[in-house]
């Protein structure tokens, strides 16, 4: 049976979902070969957003209530892939992941909730492997630039030196833009779960929480400002490190430890040299605004001008036991939390649809899509991946 849609954007009336629809209109309009639809709980809101973003009047709308089994099954029957921006996923994603895994429908999201992701792996990985569903978490700023940056660095290390880097540092050099209201809501939901559900805190503390059955070497905590001896610069804790590092270790795990079983990885934010760098690092470490009530709310976000003026620049520095080093830079041309994220998740979805060789299971982007997604992001989504001179 041929389904009517390749892709349904679940949450198309939300702030990020709307940006995904705008990007689809620009990059994959009617006639491009990609059959996509806007999905959400309310038909009137869907129609209003369709008109507000300038989508054609015949843009398909799919009304979906993921808490209603019949509605959820109707969604499964209509699409090859669900792209969902509806978080926190631990509150709104359980039924959707279960349905996709059972029905053999592909799934991509923007999840930055490692404890929930582990619960989904334990509950649904075997089902997804049997059905052929490819479930790919974390297809936004967390964790595509980091997951694919390490993947590219390690492939280049093997080409040049015959083996991967045992130690990789992810260092955010520059970043302008806001984190999404969804990220803030996910953090609050995760903290609430940690306070009430047994085992959640242990998963959050464990860098190998997404590698069931494997525990690697001790990892740097990244929790305090310090001078990074490899760069001789002050670095501060990076707010997305807790999810990105887990996804990078899962990628290594799913790639049969292509980075080595002794692989050590951390992420921090570069704040600069000397006393000024130290002062900025301490200020960053003391900033708790993301988890406060003053942060962005779900459904809120920056203006188009703010999104287009945003950017990010991340350095990956690899080193092997012999002292060989390699640098890879990953840059994005929009603010990380919205402008770039909406492009990344869309291209990840399209890449997954085009890459039928990836088998069913619960994946991260590097082992599921790898170089194909790097190429697509560079061609379409304003990202660059480049080996840099020392």
Order of alpha helices (4+ residues) and beta strands (2+ residues): beta-alpha-beta-alpha-beta-alpha-beta-alpha-alpha-beta-alpha-beta-alpha-beta-alpha-alpha-beta-beta-alpha-beta-alpha-alpha-beta-beta-alpha-beta-alpha-alpha-beta
